[in-house]
């Protein structure tokens, strides 16, 4: 579908992507901004930006790529809101996150960046299994078929990957050790 868009630039393809993934983008925007109106606006911005971004990027896993694009769009919006000065009477507190919410979001952004680093440091087989399971939401069976692994190997790579991510995050003081 993406190659078809790159060659034809048919805007109906972006409409189909919105139909398939719009609810996921909205959900992520809502989770990050905690404001329905802002989340709706950001969802539209994300899909409007796809016209250009799809042409410029090589995309192997659209769903995980779209997640990153959406997350970045949300954080960019929040950074702009934080840096812009508003007069007290023109600021509608229902539309913008409060300072403590922005700090929480900034902390989440730092955690996500560290999580990406943790995934990147995994052994190749663990990284593939974790990405397919969590980002592409494939089942153990689907991962096994795609990578030509038996189910025990899939399960082992995911469990070991999760453990290594947790250890990495604990080393960097993001996740408190429960032991």
C-alpha positions as CSV (number, residue, x, y, z in Angstrom):
1,X,0.0,0.0,0.0
2,X,2.8,2.4,0.9
3,X,4.7,1.7,-2.4
4,X,1.4,2.3,-4.2
5,X,1.1,5.7,-2.5
6,X,4.7,6.6,-3.3
7,X,4.1,5.9,-7.0
8,X,0.6,7.4,-7.4
9,X,0.3,9.8,-4.4
10,X,-3.3,8.8,-4.3
11,X,-4.8,10.5,-1.2
12,X,-7.4,7.8,-0.9
13,X,-4.6,5.5,0.3
14,X,-3.9,7.9,3.3
15,X,-7.7,7.7,3.9
16,X,-7.5,4.0,4.1
17,X,-4.5,4.2,6.5
18,X,-6.6,6.6,8.6
19,X,-9.5,4.1,8.6
20,X,-7.2,1.3,9.7
21,X,-5.0,3.1,12.2
22,X,-6.8,6.3,13.2
23,X,-8.1,4.9,16.4
24,X,-4.6,3.8,17.5
25,X,-3.1,7.2,16.7
26,X,-6.0,8.9,18.6
27,X,-5.5,6.6,21.6
28,X,-1.8,7.3,21.8
29,X,-2.4,11.1,21.4
30,X,-5.0,10.9,24.2
31,X,-2.7,8.9,26.4
32,X,0.1,11.4,26.0
33,X,-1.9,14.7,26.1
34,X,-4.8,13.5,28.3
35,X,-7.0,15.9,26.4
36,X,-9.6,14.7,23.8
37,X,-9.7,17.9,21.7
38,X,-5.9,18.1,21.5
39,X,-5.7,14.4,20.7
40,X,-8.2,14.8,17.9
41,X,-6.2,17.7,16.4
42,X,-2.9,15.9,16.7
43,X,-4.4,12.8,15.1
44,X,-5.4,14.9,12.1
45,X,-1.9,16.5,12.0
46,X,-0.3,13.1,12.0
47,X,-2.3,11.8,9.1
48,X,-1.8,15.1,7.2
49,X,1.9,14.8,7.7
50,X,1.9,11.3,6.2
51,X,1.5,12.7,2.7
52,X,5.0,14.0,2.8
53,X,6.6,11.6,5.3
54,X,5.7,8.4,3.4
55,X,7.4,9.8,0.3
56,X,10.6,10.7,2.2
57,X,11.1,7.5,4.3
58,X,11.6,3.9,3.7
59,X,9.2,2.1,6.0
60,X,9.5,-1.6,6.7
61,X,7.0,-1.8,9.6
62,X,4.3,0.8,9.2
63,X,2.5,0.3,12.5
64,X,5.6,0.8,14.6
65,X,6.8,3.6,12.4
66,X,3.4,5.3,12.8
67,X,3.7,4.9,16.6
68,X,7.0,6.8,16.6
69,X,5.7,9.5,14.2
70,X,2.6,10.0,16.5
71,X,4.6,10.0,19.7
72,X,7.1,12.6,18.2
73,X,4.2,14.8,17.0
74,X,2.6,14.7,20.5
75,X,5.9,15.6,22.3
76,X,6.7,18.3,19.8
77,X,3.3,19.8,20.5
78,X,3.8,19.6,24.2
79,X,7.3,21.2,24.0
80,X,5.9,24.1,22.0
81,X,3.1,24.6,24.5
82,X,5.6,24.6,27.4
83,X,7.9,27.1,25.7
84,X,5.2,29.5,24.5
85,X,4.3,32.3,26.9
86,X,0.6,32.9,27.4
87,X,-1.3,35.6,29.1
88,X,-3.2,34.3,32.1
89,X,-6.6,35.4,30.7
90,X,-6.2,33.8,27.3
91,X,-5.0,30.5,28.6
92,X,-7.8,27.9,28.8
93,X,-6.6,25.4,31.3
94,X,-8.9,22.7,29.9
95,X,-7.1,22.8,26.6
96,X,-3.4,22.6,27.7
97,X,-1.6,20.3,30.0
98,X,-0.6,21.7,33.4
99,X,3.1,22.1,34.3
100,X,3.2,19.0,36.5
101,X,1.6,17.0,33.6
102,X,4.3,18.2,31.3
103,X,7.0,17.1,33.7
104,X,5.3,13.7,33.9
105,X,5.1,13.5,30.1
106,X,8.8,14.6,29.8
107,X,9.7,11.8,32.2
108,X,7.7,9.3,30.1
109,X,9.5,10.5,27.0
110,X,12.9,9.9,28.7
111,X,11.7,6.4,29.6
112,X,10.6,5.7,26.1
113,X,14.0,6.9,24.7
114,X,15.8,4.6,27.3
115,X,13.4,1.7,26.3
116,X,14.4,2.2,22.7
117,X,18.1,2.0,23.7
118,X,17.4,-1.1,25.8
119,X,15.7,-2.8,22.8
120,X,18.6,-1.8,20.5
121,X,21.2,-3.4,22.8
122,X,19.4,-6.8,22.8
123,X,20.9,-9.7,20.8
124,X,19.5,-9.7,17.3
125,X,17.1,-12.7,17.8
126,X,15.8,-11.3,21.1
127,X,15.3,-7.8,19.5
128,X,13.4,-9.3,16.5
129,X,11.2,-11.4,18.8
130,X,10.4,-8.5,21.1
131,X,9.7,-6.1,18.3
132,X,7.4,-8.5,16.5
133,X,5.5,-9.4,19.7
134,X,5.1,-6.0,21.3
135,X,5.3,-3.5,18.4
136,X,3.7,-5.5,15.6
137,X,1.5,-7.5,18.1
138,X,2.1,-10.8,16.4
139,X,1.4,-14.1,18.3
140,X,4.1,-16.6,19.2
141,X,2.9,-18.8,16.3
142,X,3.0,-15.9,13.8
143,X,6.5,-15.0,15.0
144,X,7.6,-18.6,14.7
145,X,6.3,-18.8,11.1
146,X,7.9,-15.5,10.1
147,X,11.3,-16.3,11.6
148,X,11.1,-20.1,11.0
149,X,11.5,-20.8,14.8
150,X,9.7,-23.3,17.0
151,X,7.4,-21.9,19.7
152,X,9.9,-22.7,22.5
153,X,12.5,-20.6,20.8
154,X,10.1,-17.7,20.3
155,X,8.9,-17.8,23.9
156,X,12.5,-18.0,25.1
157,X,13.7,-15.1,23.0
158,X,10.8,-12.9,24.2
159,X,11.3,-13.8,27.9
160,X,15.0,-13.3,27.7
161,X,14.5,-10.0,25.8
162,X,12.1,-8.8,28.4
163,X,14.5,-9.7,31.2
164,X,17.4,-8.0,29.5
165,X,15.3,-4.8,28.9
166,X,14.3,-4.8,32.6
167,X,17.9,-5.2,33.7
168,X,19.0,-2.4,31.4
169,X,16.2,-0.1,32.7
170,X,17.1,-0.9,36.3
171,X,20.8,-0.2,35.6
172,X,19.7,3.3,34.4
173,X,17.4,3.8,37.4
174,X,14.1,3.8,35.5
175,X,12.6,0.7,36.9
176,X,13.1,0.0,40.6
177,X,14.2,-3.5,41.3
178,X,11.7,-5.6,43.2
179,X,14.3,-7.9,44.8
